[in-house]
Amino acid sequence: MRSAFSILALVIVLTIVMLSAKKQMDAMKPRAPAASAAAPGSAAPALPQPEAVGRQVQDLMKQGEQRASGADSQ
């Protein structure tokens, strides 16, 4: 009898863990934007190209170097 209750308790705990994992996995799925969120005929804003982001980072790094070297000379 005691072993039956132990097995039942393990099954209940396993069920709770699996349901919790399922909810977390559902929350991780990307959702499609709602049809009412975007006006008909309008395109979603495009993400920036990785090359453009890289160039912007490089430009900002150069500006930082110039400012740092300008501050050192003053």
HUCOR-V43958 format. One record per residue. N is the residue number from 1. SS is DSSP state (alpha for helix, beta for strand, coil for the rest). OMEGA is omega in whole degrees, -180 to 180 (none if undefined). NEAR is the number of other ideal C-beta (glycine too) atoms within 10 Angstrom. Layout:
n: {N/N}
ss: {SS/SS}
omega: {OMEGA/OMEGA}
near: {NEAR/NEAR}
//
This chain:
n: {1/2/3/4/5/6/7/8/9/10/11/12/13/14/15/16/17/18/19/20/21/22/23/24/25/26/27/28/29/30/31/32/33/34/35/36/37/38/39/40/41/42/43/44/45/46/47/48/49/50/51/52/53/54/55/56/57/58/59/60/61/62/63/64/65/66/67/68/69/70/71/72/73/74}
ss: {coil/alpha/alpha/alpha/alpha/alpha/alpha/alpha/alpha/alpha/alpha/alpha/alpha/alpha/alpha/alpha/alpha/alpha/alpha/alpha/alpha/alpha/alpha/alpha/alpha/alpha/alpha/alpha/coil/coil/coil/coil/coil/coil/coil/coil/coil/coil/coil/coil/coil/coil/coil/coil/coil/coil/coil/coil/coil/alpha/alpha/alpha/alpha/alpha/alpha/alpha/alpha/alpha/alpha/alpha/alpha/alpha/alpha/alpha/alpha/alpha/alpha/alpha/alpha/alpha/alpha/alpha/alpha/coil}
omega: {-179/-180/178/177/178/179/178/179/178/178/179/179/179/178/179/180/-179/177/178/179/179/179/179/179/177/179/-179/-178/176/-179/176/179/-180/-179/-179/-178/-179/177/180/178/179/-180/177/180/-178/176/179/178/-180/180/180/178/179/178/-180/178/179/179/179/177/178/178/178/178/-180/179/-179/180/177/-180/180/-177/-178/none}
near: {5/6/7/8/9/10/10/10/10/10/10/10/10/10/10/10/10/10/10/10/10/10/10/9/9/9/8/7/7/5/7/7/9/7/7/7/8/11/6/6/5/7/6/8/6/6/7/9/9/8/8/9/11/10/11/11/10/10/10/10/10/10/10/10/10/10/10/10/9/9/8/7/6/4}
//
